[in-house]
Amino acid sequence: MRAIVLLSGGLDSAVALYWAKAQGWDLLPLEFEYYLRPGRERRACRDLCDRAGIRNGIFVPIPFLREVADTPGTEIDNPALAKAPQGYVPLRNLIFYALAAYHAELVAARYIVGGHNRTDCESFPDAGSEFWNLFNCLLHTAMWSHPQVQTEIVHPLIGLGKVEVLRLGMELGVPFELTWSCYHDAEYPCGACESCIERVQAFAESGILPG
């Protein structure tokens, strides 16, 4: 059974990768080269795949895709976006998973695996169960090979909080020390962005050493 795993190098995608590996599937990690993607994120993905013994992957360049904060003001004419959460990219998951489905159909992947957890939908409208259910319905009607392959999106962490994700990762043997959560590109995490703060809190609450 073949599966495409969306891999960012962060905690959640690393746990999703190792969960998919535990299923015994033939894995193809998929990385998106978006605007200002941190080099440390690329390194984390590479290190995670090396440790998991995965040699092949898919790289999709999408340089036009930017966070609202990185988009020139001349291109934004929507006052409501001023209140968008840190890291918000318009329709990111719609774009990401449409591209993942494109590659899934080419290689007859039965599953598209993502690492979204329970708290993601609290900040981002395209990360909740309702969105994913609708997306799977779209795959059923949009993919020519769906009757044969039955490609579907699965999120093994969708019902878990961050602490629960870490504990599952420990059970699966995820090398957390190889992951990268910071929004910025540097040798060490900034410790101040929303993702860094969430990571530190999760490790503190779980009692797990970050490595």
VEXDREN-2710 file (C-alpha; in Angstrom, 1 decimal):
% VEXDREN-2710
k/r/px/py/pz
1/MET/0.0/0.0/0.0
2/ARG/1.4/3.4/-1.0
3/ALA/1.0/6.6/0.9
4/ILE/2.0/10.2/0.4
5/VAL/2.9/11.9/3.7
6/LEU/3.0/15.7/3.9
7/LEU/6.2/16.5/5.7
8/SER/7.2/19.9/7.2
9/GLY/9.9/18.8/9.6
10/GLY/7.8/19.8/12.7
11/LEU/6.5/17.7/15.6
12/ASP/3.2/16.8/14.1
13/SER/4.3/15.8/10.6
14/ALA/7.2/13.8/12.1
15/VAL/4.7/11.8/14.3
16/ALA/2.4/11.4/11.2
17/LEU/5.4/10.1/9.2
18/TYR/6.3/7.5/11.8
19/TRP/2.7/6.5/12.3
20/ALA/2.4/5.8/8.6
21/LYS/5.7/3.9/8.7
22/ALA/4.3/1.7/11.5
23/GLN/1.4/0.8/9.2
24/GLY/3.9/-0.9/6.9
25/TRP/3.0/1.3/3.9
26/ASP/5.3/2.3/1.0
27/LEU/5.9/6.0/1.9
28/LEU/6.6/9.0/-0.3
29/PRO/7.2/12.1/1.8
30/LEU/6.0/15.3/0.1
31/GLU/7.6/18.7/0.8
32/PHE/6.5/22.1/-0.4
33/GLU/9.1/24.7/-1.3
34/TYR/7.1/27.8/-0.4
35/TYR/8.2/31.4/-0.1
36/LEU/10.9/32.0/2.5
37/ARG/10.8/28.3/3.6
38/PRO/13.4/28.0/6.5
39/GLY/16.5/26.0/5.5
40/ARG/16.4/24.3/8.9
41/GLU/13.0/23.0/8.0
42/ARG/14.4/21.3/4.9
43/ARG/17.2/19.9/7.0
44/ALA/14.7/18.5/9.5
45/CYS/12.8/16.7/6.8
46/ARG/16.0/15.2/5.3
47/ASP/17.2/14.1/8.7
48/LEU/13.8/12.5/9.6
49/CYS/13.6/10.6/6.4
50/ASP/17.2/9.4/6.7
51/ARG/16.5/8.2/10.3
52/ALA/13.3/6.5/9.1
53/GLY/15.1/4.8/6.2
54/ILE/13.1/6.6/3.5
55/ARG/15.1/7.4/0.4
56/ASN/12.5/8.8/-2.1
57/GLY/10.4/11.9/-1.8
58/ILE/8.5/14.5/-3.7
59/PHE/9.4/18.2/-3.8
60/VAL/6.9/20.7/-5.1
61/PRO/8.0/24.3/-5.6
62/ILE/5.3/26.9/-4.9
63/PRO/7.2/30.2/-4.6
64/PHE/4.0/32.3/-5.0
65/LEU/2.5/30.9/-1.7
66/ARG/3.1/33.4/1.1
67/GLU/1.9/34.0/4.6
68/VAL/-0.3/37.1/4.9
69/ALA/2.5/38.7/7.0
70/ASP/5.0/38.2/4.1
71/THR/2.7/39.4/1.3
72/PRO/3.3/42.9/0.0
73/GLY/0.7/45.4/1.2
74/THR/0.0/46.4/-2.4
75/GLU/-1.4/42.9/-3.0
76/ILE/-3.8/42.8/-0.1
77/ASP/-7.2/44.6/-0.3
78/ASN/-9.0/42.7/2.5
79/PRO/-9.1/44.5/5.9
80/ALA/-10.3/41.3/7.6
81/LEU/-6.9/39.7/7.1
82/ALA/-5.4/42.2/9.5
83/LYS/-6.7/39.9/12.3
84/ALA/-5.5/36.7/10.7
85/PRO/-3.4/34.5/13.1
86/GLN/0.4/34.3/12.8
87/GLY/1.4/31.9/10.1
88/TYR/-1.9/32.1/8.2
89/VAL/-1.7/31.4/4.4
90/PRO/-4.9/31.9/2.4
91/LEU/-6.3/28.5/1.5
92/ARG/-3.1/26.8/2.3
93/ASN/-4.5/23.3/2.9
94/LEU/-6.8/23.5/-0.1
95/ILE/-3.7/24.2/-2.2
96/PHE/-1.4/21.7/-0.4
97/TYR/-3.8/18.8/-0.5
98/ALA/-4.9/19.4/-4.1
99/LEU/-1.2/19.2/-5.1
100/ALA/-0.8/16.1/-2.9
101/ALA/-3.8/14.5/-4.6
102/TYR/-2.3/15.3/-8.0
103/HIS/0.8/13.3/-7.1
104/ALA/-1.2/10.6/-5.4
105/GLU/-3.1/9.9/-8.5
106/LEU/0.1/9.7/-10.6
107/VAL/1.6/7.0/-8.3
108/ALA/-1.6/5.3/-7.3
109/ALA/-1.3/6.3/-3.6
110/ARG/-4.1/4.9/-1.5
111/TYR/-3.6/7.4/1.3
112/ILE/-2.5/11.0/1.7
113/VAL/-1.4/11.4/5.3
114/GLY/-1.3/14.8/7.1
115/GLY/-0.2/15.7/10.7
116/HIS/-2.9/18.1/11.7
117/ASN/-4.0/17.9/15.3
118/ARG/-7.0/18.8/17.3
119/THR/-6.0/22.4/18.1
120/ASP/-5.2/23.3/14.5
121/CYS/-8.8/24.0/13.6
122/GLU/-9.0/26.5/16.5
123/SER/-6.7/28.9/14.6
124/PHE/-7.1/27.8/11.0
125/PRO/-10.5/27.3/9.2
126/ASP/-9.1/24.7/6.7
127/ALA/-7.8/22.3/9.3
128/GLY/-11.0/20.8/11.0
129/SER/-12.8/17.6/10.4
130/GLU/-15.6/19.2/8.4
131/PHE/-13.1/20.5/5.9
132/TRP/-11.4/17.2/5.5
133/ASN/-14.6/15.3/5.1
134/LEU/-15.6/17.6/2.3
135/PHE/-12.2/17.3/0.7
136/ASN/-12.4/13.6/0.6
137/CYS/-15.8/13.9/-1.1
138/LEU/-14.1/16.1/-3.7
139/LEU/-11.5/13.5/-4.3
140/HIS/-14.2/10.9/-4.9
141/THR/-15.7/13.0/-7.6
142/ALA/-12.5/14.6/-9.0
143/MET/-10.0/11.8/-9.5
144/TRP/-10.5/9.6/-12.6
145/SER/-8.8/6.6/-10.9
146/HIS/-10.7/6.9/-7.6
147/PRO/-13.0/3.9/-8.2
148/GLN/-9.9/1.7/-8.5
149/VAL/-7.4/3.3/-6.0
150/GLN/-9.9/5.0/-3.6
151/THR/-7.4/7.6/-2.5
152/GLU/-8.3/9.3/0.7
153/ILE/-6.9/11.8/3.2
154/VAL/-6.2/10.5/6.7
155/HIS/-5.1/12.4/9.7
156/PRO/-4.1/10.1/12.6
157/LEU/-3.6/13.0/15.0
158/ILE/-6.8/14.9/14.3
159/GLY/-8.3/13.9/17.7
160/LEU/-5.2/14.5/19.7
161/GLY/-3.8/17.6/21.5
162/LYS/-0.2/18.5/21.3
163/VAL/0.8/16.6/24.5
164/GLU/-1.0/13.5/23.2
165/VAL/0.8/13.8/19.9
166/LEU/4.2/13.9/21.8
167/ARG/3.3/10.8/23.8
168/LEU/2.3/8.9/20.6
169/GLY/5.5/10.0/19.1
170/MET/7.4/8.6/22.0
171/GLU/5.7/5.2/21.5
172/LEU/6.5/5.3/17.8
173/GLY/10.2/6.2/18.4
174/VAL/10.1/9.6/16.7
175/PRO/13.5/11.4/17.0
176/PHE/12.1/14.7/18.2
177/GLU/15.6/16.1/18.4
178/LEU/15.7/16.2/14.6
179/THR/12.4/18.2/14.2
180/TRP/12.2/22.0/13.6
181/SER/9.1/24.0/14.7
182/CYS/10.4/27.6/14.5
183/TYR/8.8/30.0/11.9
184/HIS/12.3/31.5/11.4
185/ASP/15.4/30.3/9.7
186/ALA/18.4/30.2/12.1
187/GLU/20.7/27.7/13.7
188/TYR/18.6/27.7/16.9
189/PRO/14.9/28.3/17.5
190/CYS/13.9/31.8/18.3
191/GLY/11.9/30.8/21.3
192/ALA/9.4/33.7/20.8
193/CYS/7.2/32.8/17.8
194/GLU/3.9/31.1/18.4
195/SER/5.2/27.7/17.2
196/CYS/8.2/27.8/19.5
197/ILE/6.1/28.7/22.5
198/GLU/3.6/25.9/21.7
199/ARG/6.4/23.4/21.4
200/VAL/8.0/24.4/24.7
201/GLN/4.7/24.2/26.5
202/ALA/3.9/20.8/25.1
203/PHE/7.1/19.3/26.1
204/ALA/6.9/20.8/29.6
205/GLU/3.3/19.5/30.1
206/SER/4.1/16.1/28.8
207/GLY/7.2/15.6/30.9
208/ILE/9.1/14.4/27.8
209/LEU/12.6/15.7/27.2
210/PRO/12.9/17.4/23.8
211/GLY/16.2/15.9/23.0
END
